[in-house]
């Protein structure tokens, strides 16, 4: 994974694997821009408020993902409605987090969010893989014949995207000094190995926050720090 410096934000690394089907180049281009924009907007939010948007939950994360998409293309919708027809059942209403049109391709994207206690990299919470697989299954269950009105131009591609917030917490006040020389790139590698997402993901991204963005966050009887954020994704073949 190659890293580049994003001004005032930190370092960002993005790596794609085994994405060679139709629309692969456009998919990579879109996601690189999206992740870069999201890092900048997360930083802008911190600069204005003094807190990190990613420390909240999935719904709040849309606050930076929506404008990050809008910076790339005007053609997108959040909570796009779907008419679902499960096998043997009557038609039901559903939705997908995002429908996006970019460079003559359509995308359906499901967004998830979770936390990673990086001190437990050898035995991480299985909720991380559960969240990722949940996004995968939600998209998998959307059949091609249910996407006719969502597919314009060349075709449609599904994207499952999980944001993973690295954190450390304690009942005592934490100092950023405890970070020392921690190798978050290696901790991310361990995470991927131990949640068994190596074979189901083909996008990996890691944002190493600029030192000025890493501060102790005090809660009631608890404190935490957030030094990095990862993104794990699966980009499907065109349907």
N, C-alpha and C positions, 0 to 999 in steps of 0.2 A: 504494500500500500504506500503510495507516494503522498507526502504531505506538502502543503503549501501554506504560507502565512496569509491569513485574512486580517487586514489592517484593524488593529484595536480589538480584535476578537480572539485571536489565538491561532492554532494550527488546525487545518482540516485535511483529512485523508479520505479518499473515496476509491473503492475498488470494485470492479465488476468481474464476474466469472461466468463463462459459458453462456454468453448472451450473443447469439449469432443469427437468430432468426430474422424474418422480415420485421422491420421497424426497430431493430436493435440499436442502430446508431441514433435514431431520434429519441428512443427511450433513455439511452445513456445521457444524451445532451439535456433532455428535460430534467432528469433527476440530479445531474450535477448542478444545474442552475437552481433547482428547487432547494437543495441542501445548502448551497452557498448563500442563497437569499435568506433561508431560515436562520442560519447562524448570525447573519448581519442583523436581522430583525429581532432575534432574541437579545442580542447585545444592545440594540437601540432601546429595547424595552427596559433593560437593566439600567442603562444610562439615565433614563427618565425617571424610573421608579425606585431604583436601588434594590430590586428583587428580580429573581429569575422566573420567567413564565413557565419554564419546563419543570419547576419544582411542584407545580400544581398537577392536575390530572389531564386526561385525554381531551376533554371538552375545551379546556383552556388553551391547549396547544394549537387548536384551530385558529386562535387569534393571531398566530404568526404564520401558519401554513397558508391560510386564505390569501393574505396580501402577498406572500411569497409567490404563489401561483399567479396572482394578478399582475405581478411584475414581469411575468413570462408571456402570458397569453390572456386576452380578455374573455376567452371562451371557456368558461367553467361554471359548474354549479355544485354547491355543497348540499348534502342530503338529497341527492337526486332520486326522485321516486321511481320505483320499479313495479311492474305488474308481474308477480311471481306465479308460476303454475307448477307447483310440486307434483311429482308423478302421482296420479290417481286422486288428486285433490282439486278443489275448486280454486279459482284464481284468488290470490291474496295480494294485498299491498305491502311493499317493502321499500327499501332505499339502499343506496350505496353512498359512502361518505363523500366521494367526489366523482364527478364526471368532468373530464378535461379534453379539450381539443387543442392539438399543437402540431404544427408542421404536417398537416394532412393525415394525422392519426388521432384516434380517440383513445382515452384511457379511463378505466374505472379504478379508483384507488381507495383502499381501506386503511385507515390510520389507527395505530394502537400506541400505548404508552405504558411503561413500567419502570421499576427501579432496580438497581443492581448494587448490592452491598459488596463492594469490590474486595474487601478483606476475605470474602467467602468465594473467591474465584474458583477454588478447587471443588466447591460444592454449592453452586449458585441455586437460587430459588427456581423451582420448576415452573413457576408462574411466568417466567420469561418465555419459555418455549410454548406454554399454554396460550399466551397472548398472541404470539406469532402464528401459531397453528390455527387459532380462532379466526384471524384475518384471512389466512389462506383458505379455510373452509368456507367462510362467508362468500368469498369470490368464486371458489370452485363450484358452489351450488347455484351460481347464476349461469343459466344455460345460454347457448348461442342464440336460440330462437327468442329469448327474452331481451335481447340486446339490439334488435333490428333498428329501433328508433334512436339508439345511442351510438350507432356506428356510422360515421360519415367518412367520405373519402376512401382511404386505402384499407382501413381495418381497425380493430379494437384490441387493446392490450390491457391486461389486469395487473395491478401493482399492489402488493401487500407491503406495508411499511410500518415497522415498529421502532419507536424511539426509546432508548434505554438510558436512564439517568444514573450515572455513577455517583454513589454517595458513601459517606461514612458518618455514623452517628454515635452519640455517647450521652449518658446522663450527666456527665461533667462537661464543662465548656471546652470545646475543641479549638485548638490553635491550628492554623494552616501550616505550622511548622512540622506537624506530624506527617505531612505529605512526603517530606524528604526527597529522596530520589526514586520515588515509586515509578515503575515503568508501566504506564497505562496502556501502551500499545501491546505489551505482553499480556497484561491482565485481560484485555479485550480478546486476544487470541485464546487464552484459557477459557474465557466465558463461552466462546463459540464452540470449543471442543467439548465442554462439559454440559452444555444444554442441547447438544446433538443437533445443531442447526446448520452444520457444515454442508450437508447434502441438499437441504431444502431451500437455502438462501443463495442468491447470486448477486447480491449487493451488500457491501459492508462499508460503513462510514464511521469515522471517529473524529470528534471535535475535542481538542485539548484546549481548554479555556485559557485565555491570557491570565497571567498572575493577578492582574488588578481586578479580575472578575471573580476570583475565588476568595470568598469571605465566609466567616462562620455565621450561620443562621441560627438564631436562638428561638426555641419554642418553649412551651411550658414544661419544665423539668427535662429538657432534651435539647441537644444542639447537633447540627449537621453541617457538612461542607459538600460541595458539588464541583469536582474538578474536571469532569469530562461528560460528554454525552455521545452515545453511539446511535447509529441507525442500521437496522438489519432489514433487508428487503428481498422480495421475490418478484421478478418481472416475468410474466408469462409469455408464451409464444402468442403470436397474433391469432385471434379467433375470427 
